[in-house]
Amino acid sequence: MIHDQAAGLRRTLERNQKQAKAISFVSGKGGVGKSHIAVNFSLELCKQGQKVLLIDLDIGMGNIEILLGLHAKRTIVDMLNDELSVYDIIELGPNKLHYIAGGTGLTSLFSIDERKMNYFLQQFHIVAQEYDYIIFDMGAGASQSSIDFILASDECIVVTTPEPTAITDAYSMIKYIIRYEKTMPIYVVMNRTENIKKGLITINQFKKMISKFLHVEVKFLGVLPEDKAVSSAVIHQSPFSLERNKSPIARSIVQLTENYSNRHEGFNLKDTTTFVERLRGLINNKGR
């Protein structure tokens, strides 16, 4: 009886502990600037005084450390293969941003065996209590396995461009997400627009299309202009919000982050469970 009471109290205390908000950055196709936006968005949250951990989940194809101009000593792959502590693979970036590189050597994080996945969840649970935000930079598109990470997140940010194929792929991505979780809070970012006015027209048309055919409301988060500052930042291996902080896109990412923070005030979570609890539940349900 005493043991049962103690176990119940421990579970209650664990739920009351601070848990980082998990955000997945996704795109229907590659080449739309998703990783650039995830990196610079994370840096701007840090400038607001938030404690942020950015995790590259595009295993084998990730480029977060390159965009930051840094080199990670260890990666998620190392943590899983060598059973390292999550603290052994967390790196320090600009603006006190913490990040974890994806690494190589796995075909996918989402197809690892049960023991490794349990180890990942155990380590994630520990570190989630120390941050305000944990941001996942997902690989382009979604598979039957990677969708679990997206669905377990508190929120999802979909990045697209005005290009018709990118719009179509973003639509398909949202359709795929809400097929499994219709209450998922989804934000949309329109990147590489000719100008802000045209970007707003495109994103409003996109929102109307989503509402009409998928019967869900997505939230407009921001429009980012086509800007040579991005390619310059890539060449110099420095985030554009630092490399060219007065450029149009740097000013736009500041506005985008403020939009997120302002709209986020008073925003209710989709439920009271944590990312780890939701992800474990999704994985277990698949195993049945």
C-alpha positions in Angstrom: 0.0 0.0 0.0 2.8 2.4 1.0 4.7 1.4 -2.1 1.6 2.2 -4.3 1.2 5.6 -2.7 4.9 6.4 -3.2 4.7 5.4 -6.8 1.6 7.5 -7.3 3.3 10.5 -5.7 6.3 10.1 -7.8 4.3 10.0 -11.0 2.4 13.2 -9.9 5.7 15.0 -9.1 7.1 14.0 -12.5 4.1 15.4 -14.3 4.4 18.6 -12.3 8.0 19.1 -13.2 8.8 21.6 -15.9 8.7 20.1 -19.4 10.0 21.8 -22.5 7.5 22.5 -25.3 8.4 20.3 -28.2 8.1 21.9 -31.7 8.7 20.0 -35.0 9.8 21.9 -38.0 8.6 20.1 -41.1 8.3 20.5 -44.9 6.7 18.6 -47.7 9.8 18.7 -49.8 13.5 19.6 -49.4 15.1 22.8 -50.5 12.5 25.2 -49.0 14.8 26.6 -46.2 13.3 24.7 -43.3 16.6 24.2 -41.5 17.7 27.8 -42.0 14.4 28.9 -40.4 14.6 26.4 -37.5 18.2 27.5 -36.7 17.5 31.3 -36.8 14.1 30.9 -35.0 15.8 29.1 -32.2 18.5 31.8 -32.0 15.8 34.5 -31.7 14.0 32.6 -29.0 17.3 32.5 -27.1 17.6 36.3 -27.5 14.2 36.5 -25.9 15.7 34.8 -22.8 14.3 31.3 -23.6 16.4 28.2 -23.0 16.3 26.3 -26.2 17.6 22.9 -27.4 17.7 22.4 -31.2 17.9 18.7 -32.3 18.7 17.7 -35.8 16.6 14.6 -36.6 17.5 14.5 -40.3 19.9 11.6 -39.6 22.6 11.4 -42.3 21.4 14.5 -44.1 21.3 17.1 -41.3 23.1 20.4 -41.6 22.4 22.3 -38.4 26.0 22.3 -37.3 27.1 23.6 -40.7 24.6 26.4 -40.7 25.9 27.3 -37.2 29.5 27.2 -38.4 30.4 24.6 -35.8 31.5 21.0 -35.5 29.8 18.7 -33.1 32.1 16.2 -31.3 29.3 13.7 -30.7 25.9 13.1 -32.2 22.6 11.3 -31.6 24.1 8.3 -33.4 27.0 8.2 -30.9 24.6 8.4 -28.0 22.6 5.5 -29.2 25.5 3.3 -30.3 27.7 3.9 -27.3 24.9 4.6 -24.7 26.2 8.0 -23.8 24.4 10.4 -21.6 22.5 13.1 -23.5 24.7 15.6 -21.8 27.7 14.2 -23.6 26.2 15.1 -27.0 24.8 18.6 -26.3 26.8 21.3 -27.9 26.8 25.1 -27.3 26.1 27.5 -30.1 25.6 31.2 -30.5 23.2 33.1 -28.2 23.6 30.3 -25.7 21.7 28.0 -28.0 22.2 24.3 -27.2 22.0 21.9 -30.1 22.4 18.2 -30.9 23.8 17.1 -34.3 22.2 14.2 -36.2 25.3 12.4 -37.3 25.6 9.5 -39.7 25.7 5.7 -39.5 21.9 5.1 -39.1 19.5 4.9 -42.0 16.9 6.5 -39.7 16.5 7.3 -36.1 12.9 6.2 -36.5 13.7 2.6 -37.4 16.0 1.7 -34.4 15.2 -1.3 -32.2 13.1 -1.1 -29.1 16.1 -1.0 -26.7 17.7 2.0 -28.4 14.4 3.8 -28.6 13.7 3.3 -24.9 17.2 4.6 -24.2 16.5 7.7 -26.4 13.2 8.3 -24.6 14.9 7.9 -21.2 17.6 10.5 -22.0 15.0 12.9 -23.6 12.9 12.8 -20.5 15.8 13.8 -18.4 16.8 16.8 -20.6 13.3 18.0 -21.3 13.0 19.3 -17.8 15.8 21.7 -18.3 14.6 23.7 -21.3 11.8 26.0 -22.3 11.7 24.7 -25.9 13.0 21.6 -27.6 12.9 22.1 -31.4 13.2 19.2 -33.8 14.5 19.9 -37.3 12.8 16.9 -39.1 13.8 15.6 -42.5 11.8 16.7 -45.5 8.5 14.8 -45.9 7.1 12.2 -43.5 7.1 8.5 -43.3 5.0 6.0 -41.3 7.8 5.9 -38.7 8.8 9.6 -38.5 5.2 10.8 -38.2 5.2 9.6 -34.6 7.8 12.2 -33.6 5.7 14.9 -35.3 2.4 13.8 -33.7 4.0 13.6 -30.2 5.2 17.2 -30.5 3.2 20.0 -28.9 3.1 22.0 -32.1 4.2 21.8 -35.7 5.7 24.5 -38.0 5.3 23.8 -41.7 7.7 25.6 -44.0 6.9 26.1 -47.7 7.6 28.5 -50.5 5.2 30.0 -53.1 6.4 27.5 -55.7 3.4 25.4 -56.8 5.2 22.1 -56.1 6.2 23.3 -52.6 2.6 24.4 -51.9 1.3 21.0 -53.1 3.8 19.1 -50.9 3.0 21.3 -47.9 -0.7 20.6 -48.4 0.0 16.9 -48.5 2.1 17.1 -45.4 -0.6 18.8 -43.4 -3.2 16.3 -44.7 -0.9 13.5 -43.6 -0.5 15.0 -40.1 -4.2 15.7 -39.5 -5.1 12.2 -40.7 -3.7 11.0 -37.4 -4.1 14.1 -35.2 -6.7 16.6 -36.2 -6.1 18.8 -33.1 -2.4 19.3 -33.8 -1.6 23.0 -33.6 0.0 23.8 -37.0 1.7 27.0 -38.0 2.7 27.9 -41.6 5.8 29.9 -42.7 6.0 31.1 -46.3 9.6 31.4 -47.3 11.4 33.0 -50.3 8.6 35.3 -51.3 9.2 38.0 -54.0 7.8 40.5 -51.5 5.8 40.6 -48.3 2.6 41.6 -50.0 2.6 38.7 -52.5 3.7 36.4 -49.7 0.7 37.3 -47.6 -1.7 36.8 -50.6 -0.2 33.3 -51.2 -0.3 32.2 -47.6 -4.0 33.4 -47.2 -4.9 31.4 -50.3 -3.1 28.4 -48.9 -5.0 28.8 -45.5 -8.3 29.0 -47.3 -7.5 25.9 -49.3 -6.6 24.0 -46.1 -9.8 25.2 -44.4 -12.0 24.3 -47.4 -10.7 20.8 -48.2 -9.1 19.6 -44.9 -11.6 21.4 -42.6 -8.9 22.5 -40.2 -7.5 26.0 -39.4 -3.7 26.5 -39.6 -2.1 29.6 -38.1 -0.1 32.0 -40.2 3.3 32.6 -38.6 5.3 34.7 -41.0 6.5 35.6 -44.5 10.2 35.6 -45.3 11.5 37.3 -48.4 14.0 36.0 -50.9 17.3 37.4 -49.7 20.9 37.1 -50.8 21.9 37.3 -47.2 21.0 33.6 -46.9 23.5 32.4 -49.4 26.1 34.8 -47.9 25.5 33.3 -44.5 25.9 29.8 -45.9 29.2 30.7 -47.5 30.5 32.1 -44.3 28.9 29.3 -42.2 27.1 31.7 -39.9 23.3 32.1 -39.3 21.8 35.0 -41.3 20.3 36.5 -38.2 23.9 36.9 -36.9 25.9 37.3 -40.2 23.5 39.9 -41.7 21.3 41.1 -38.8 20.1 44.2 -40.7 19.0 42.3 -43.8 15.3 42.0 -44.8 15.2 38.3 -43.9 16.9 38.8 -40.5 14.3 41.5 -39.7 11.6 39.1 -40.9 12.8 36.2 -38.7 12.7 38.6 -35.7 9.1 39.5 -36.5 8.2 35.8 -37.1 9.6 34.8 -33.7 7.7 37.7 -32.1 4.5 36.6 -33.8 5.0 33.1 -32.4 5.7 34.4 -28.9 2.7 36.8 -28.9 0.3 34.3 -30.4 1.6 31.6 -28.1 0.6 33.5 -24.9 -2.4 31.8 -23.4 -2.3 29.1 -26.0 -3.5 25.8 -24.5 -1.6 22.5 -25.0 -3.4 19.8 -26.9 -3.3 17.7 -23.8 -1.5 17.5 -20.4 0.8 14.6 -21.3 4.5 15.1 -22.1 6.3 14.5 -25.4 7.9 11.3 -24.1 4.5 10.0 -22.8 2.8 10.7 -26.2 5.7 9.2 -28.2 5.9 6.1 -26.1 2.1 5.6 -26.4 2.2 6.0 -30.2 5.1 3.5 -30.6 3.4 1.0 -28.2 0.1 1.2 -30.1 1.9 0.4 -33.3 3.4 -2.6 -31.8 0.1 -4.1 -31.0 
